[in-house]
Amino acid sequence: MEKTRYLQSLKEIRIIVNKGPGMGHQRAALTVMLRLRELGFDGIFDIWYDDVYFDDDENALEIGAIGRKLAILIPGFNPAPIARVIRGEAFSEETKKDQLSQIIIHSLSHPLFGNIRIARIPFCHHTFPSQVDLTFTGAMDV
């Protein structure tokens, strides 16, 4: 009962969706969202996803994969198209500026997840535009 009152008092909860080779991390984040709805949260989910894969030497492998996975898991979400980077290629300054540094926020109402906002975490920038009282990550310790 106390958990329900606390969750009902929140206007928004941030969900950080982590990258991974399959879809497990992304699905874990969405499962947390569903459980929070069941427990009484009725506010907005503020979803942020990290969308750049690096190899062990910090070379970019690909960008855009997590957005595409979320589009499968959240019907109605269409991520902003961004270029694919092949192993060994460096990001040009133009790509960083034009495609990776922008914050594009998608808002939608979903039958299962309720009101949600979704945005890609800007490249090399992990400061969020606002603070929230509660944040969850999907299947990754931070």
N, C-alpha and C positions, 0 to 999 in steps of 0.2 A: 504494500500500500504506500509506504514511504517512497519507494522507487518510482511508483507511478506518479505521485504528486511532484516529485523532483523533475521527472521527464516532461510532465505537462507544463511545468513552469518555464521550460526552455523554449526560446524562439527559433533557435537553429542549432544543429549539431554538425560539426565538420567531419567528413569521412575522407581519409587519404587512401586512395587506391594505388596499391603498389604494382610494379611490373613483375613479371615472371614468365617462364617459358610457355606455360599452358594458360589456363584460365582460372586456376584455383585461387590465386590471390584476389582477383577481381570478384569472383563469386563469393569469397569469404566476406569481403566488404559489403556486398549486397545482402548477404545473409544477416549480418549485424544490423543493417538498416531494417530489414523485415522484422527482426526480433524487437528492435526498439519501437517499431509501430505497434507490435503486439503488446508491449509493456506500457503503452499510453502516450508515446511521443507523437505530437500532432503538428510540429513546426516544420521548418524547411531543412532538408539535408543539403549542406554545402559541400559538394563533392569536388575533390581535386585529384588529378591523376598525373603521375610522372610518366612521360612518354618518350624518353630517350634511353636506348640501350647502349651500354658501353662494354667493350671487352676489358680484359685484365690490364691492358696498357692505356686505358682511358681513351681509346679510339672509338668514335661513334660507329655503331653497327647499323642501327635503324631508328627512325623516329616514326611515330604514328600508330604503332601496333596496339597500344593500350586503348587508344581512342576507338580503334576498329573493334576490339574485343568488347568494350563497353556498349558499342552500338548493337552488338548481337544480344547482350544481356539486358539492355534497357531499350526496348523498342520505342522509337520516337526520338532517340538521341542520334544526331548526325554530327560527328566531330568535324571541325574545320580541316579541310584537306591540307596535308603538309607533305613535303618531299621525302622520299625514302633515301637514306644515306647508306651506301654500301661499305662494307668493311674496309678500313684503311683510308677512307676519304675523310678529310677534315671538314668541319663546318666552315663555310666561308663567312666572313663578317656580314655579308648581305643576308645569308640564310639565318644567322643568329638574330639579326635585327628584324627581318621581315616575317619570319615564320616562327621562331622559337621564343621571342621575347614578348610577343603579344599575349595579352590575357583576353580570351574570347569566352564569355560566359553564356552558356545555354540554360534557359529556364524552361521547365516543363512540368506539367502535372501528369503523374503516372498512376494507373489504377492500383498497382501494388505498393509503390514506393512513396506515393503522395507527391507533395510539392518538392521539387529538387532543382538545384543549380549545379551545373557541371562545368569545370574549367580545367585546362591543362596547366600544370605547374610550369611557369616560364623557365627556360633553360638557364642553368646556373643561378637561379634566383628562388630561394625557398622562404621568402617572406610573404605572408599572406596579407591581403588588403584590409582585413579586419580580424579582431579576436573574437573567439567564441568560448563559451563556458565548458564545452565538452568536445573532445576530438577522439576518433577511433581510427586505427589503421587496419588494413585487411591483411592478416597473415604475415606480417613482417614486423620485427622489433625495430624500434628507432631509438 
